[in-house]
Every structure is written in structure tokens, then in C-alpha cells.
Amino acid sequence: SNPIASFLKEMNSKPLESMSEEQYFKVHKDSLISIAEENLPVIDPSVELQKYLSSARRIVEQVQVFKDGQHGGLLDKQFQFIYSYKFSKYFSNLMRHPQYSKLQSNPPRDLEILKRRLSEILDNMDKLLEEIKCGLMQQIPKTVCF
């Protein structure tokens, strides 16, 4: 059983209580972002860039796994966002690697593919957040506090 999935399920079922939908969603989004940042691999400039490209590929594969559907509905979207965010962060760290600029003149094929995936992922993130927000609003008990 996946501890992150359990955490998300619990978080998804929390009532609105005294928060506005905007606040509720912000708290939710911040939680997703902190999950994504929790175990972001550190990039050591002295290590071959190639090693990091394979890690980046693994993160991107996870985005696809959840895009294709694992848990169904909202959870998949949340995992897709977590891995998308993780990938965009990881890639921006990767770009600071000293070998990255040297590769720009003649980039290896996998780097080209990763850059293409990055732009697709970045283009899709706002839409993904909207879908998560929509899914959440359908799911949360609308608690009214007087």
C-alpha cells in the first residue's frame, strides 16, 4: 500500500470547514508540491550528467503511468501533478549542471526527448490543477460552519 496514496485519500476527504474553496485548494496544492519536493534527487556537478538523465526519465515515466491511470480519477491526477512538478523542478536543477551547456550544441536524443516532455508537462500543469480542483470540489463534504 502506498503511503502517499493513503495520505492523499485522507486529505481529499477533509471537509471545507471554515475555509473558502480558494484557501482549501491552496492548502491542498501546497501539500502536493511539498510531496513532490520531499525527495527531489540532489544534483552533484561532479557526477556525469548522463546519470541524471536516467533519473529524469524515470520521473517522466511516472507522469505517464498516472496519466494512463492507476487509481482512477482524482488520485491519478494528483500523482500526475506531483510527478510533473517533481520533473519540472528536477529538470531546472539539471540545467545548472556544468555539462548541460556543453550538450546544447549537440544534445543527445534522450535530452531532446526530455526537453520536449518538459514543455508538454508544463503546458499541461494548469489544466491538471483545474481538474484536481474540480475533482476535489465534487468530493469534499461541504461543511457549513455558523
C-alpha positions as CSV (number, residue, x, y, z in Angstrom):
1,S,0.0,0.0,0.0
2,N,1.3,3.4,-1.0
3,P,1.7,5.8,2.0
4,I,1.3,8.9,-0.3
5,A,-1.9,7.5,-1.7
6,S,-3.3,6.9,1.8
7,F,-2.3,10.5,2.8
8,L,-4.0,11.9,-0.3
9,K,-7.2,9.9,0.2
10,E,-7.3,11.2,3.8
11,M,-6.6,14.8,2.6
12,N,-9.2,14.6,-0.1
13,S,-11.9,13.6,2.4
14,K,-11.3,16.5,4.7
15,P,-14.3,18.9,4.9
16,L,-14.0,22.5,3.9
17,E,-14.9,23.7,7.4
18,S,-14.3,27.4,7.8
19,M,-12.0,27.7,4.7
20,S,-13.1,29.2,1.4
21,E,-12.7,26.9,-1.6
22,E,-9.7,29.0,-2.7
23,Q,-8.0,28.6,0.7
24,Y,-8.8,24.9,0.7
25,F,-7.4,24.4,-2.7
26,K,-4.2,26.4,-1.9
27,V,-3.6,24.2,1.2
28,H,-4.2,21.2,-1.0
29,K,-1.9,22.4,-3.8
30,D,0.9,23.3,-1.3
31,S,0.7,19.7,0.1
32,L,1.1,18.2,-3.4
33,I,4.1,20.5,-4.0
34,S,5.7,19.6,-0.7
35,I,5.3,15.9,-1.5
36,A,6.9,16.5,-4.9
37,E,9.8,18.3,-3.3
38,E,10.3,15.9,-0.4
39,N,12.7,13.5,-2.1
40,L,13.9,15.5,-5.0
41,P,17.3,14.0,-6.0
42,V,20.2,16.3,-5.4
43,I,22.4,17.0,-8.4
44,D,26.1,16.8,-7.9
45,P,28.0,18.8,-10.5
46,S,30.9,16.4,-10.4
47,V,28.7,13.4,-11.4
48,E,28.2,12.6,-15.1
49,L,25.1,14.4,-16.4
50,Q,24.0,11.1,-18.1
51,K,23.3,9.6,-14.7
52,Y,20.8,12.3,-14.0
53,L,19.1,12.0,-17.4
54,S,18.1,8.4,-16.5
55,S,16.6,9.7,-13.2
56,A,14.7,12.3,-15.1
57,R,13.4,9.6,-17.5
58,R,12.1,7.6,-14.5
59,I,10.2,10.6,-13.2
60,V,8.7,11.3,-16.6
61,E,7.6,7.6,-16.8
62,Q,5.7,8.0,-13.6
63,V,3.9,11.0,-15.0
64,Q,2.8,8.8,-17.9
65,V,1.8,5.9,-15.6
66,F,-0.6,8.1,-13.8
67,K,-1.8,9.8,-16.9
68,D,-2.7,6.3,-18.2
69,G,-4.5,5.7,-14.9
70,Q,-3.6,3.7,-11.8
71,H,-6.0,4.5,-9.0
72,G,-8.7,6.2,-11.1
73,G,-9.9,9.8,-11.1
74,L,-8.7,12.3,-8.6
75,L,-5.8,10.3,-7.2
76,D,-4.3,9.8,-10.6
77,K,-4.5,13.5,-11.4
78,Q,-2.8,14.3,-8.0
79,F,0.0,11.8,-8.6
80,Q,0.4,13.1,-12.2
81,F,0.7,16.7,-10.8
82,I,3.2,15.5,-8.1
83,Y,5.5,13.8,-10.7
84,S,5.0,16.7,-13.2
85,Y,6.1,19.2,-10.6
86,K,8.9,17.0,-9.5
87,F,10.1,16.6,-13.1
88,S,10.0,20.4,-13.8
89,K,12.0,21.1,-10.6
90,Y,14.4,18.3,-11.3
91,F,14.9,19.5,-14.8
92,S,15.6,23.1,-13.8
93,N,18.3,21.8,-11.4
94,L,19.6,19.6,-14.2
95,M,20.1,22.7,-16.4
96,R,22.5,24.1,-13.9
97,H,24.8,21.1,-14.3
98,P,28.1,22.2,-15.8
99,Q,27.8,19.6,-18.6
100,Y,24.4,20.8,-19.6
101,S,25.5,23.8,-21.6
102,K,28.2,21.8,-23.4
103,L,25.5,19.4,-24.6
104,Q,23.4,22.2,-26.1
105,S,25.4,22.3,-29.3
106,N,24.9,18.6,-29.9
107,P,22.2,17.3,-27.5
108,P,21.8,13.5,-27.1
109,R,18.5,12.1,-28.2
110,D,17.3,11.4,-24.7
111,L,17.9,15.0,-23.7
112,E,15.9,16.2,-26.6
113,I,13.0,13.9,-25.7
114,L,13.1,15.1,-22.1
115,K,13.0,18.7,-23.1
116,R,10.0,18.0,-25.3
117,R,8.3,16.2,-22.5
118,L,9.1,19.1,-20.1
119,S,7.3,21.6,-22.4
120,E,4.3,19.2,-22.7
121,I,4.2,18.8,-18.9
122,L,4.5,22.5,-18.2
123,D,1.7,23.2,-20.7
124,N,-0.5,20.7,-19.0
125,M,0.1,21.6,-15.4
126,D,-2.5,24.4,-15.1
127,K,-5.2,22.2,-16.8
128,L,-4.2,19.4,-14.4
129,L,-4.6,21.8,-11.4
130,E,-8.1,22.8,-12.7
131,E,-9.1,19.1,-13.0
132,I,-7.8,18.4,-9.4
133,K,-9.7,21.4,-8.1
134,C,-12.8,20.3,-9.9
135,G,-12.4,16.7,-8.6
136,L,-11.8,17.9,-5.0
137,M,-14.9,20.1,-5.1
138,Q,-17.0,17.2,-6.1
139,Q,-15.5,15.1,-3.3
140,I,-15.3,17.2,-0.2
141,P,-18.2,17.3,2.3
142,K,-19.4,20.9,2.1
143,T,-19.3,21.7,5.8
144,V,-21.0,24.9,6.7
145,C,-20.0,26.5,9.9
146,F,-22.1,29.1,11.5
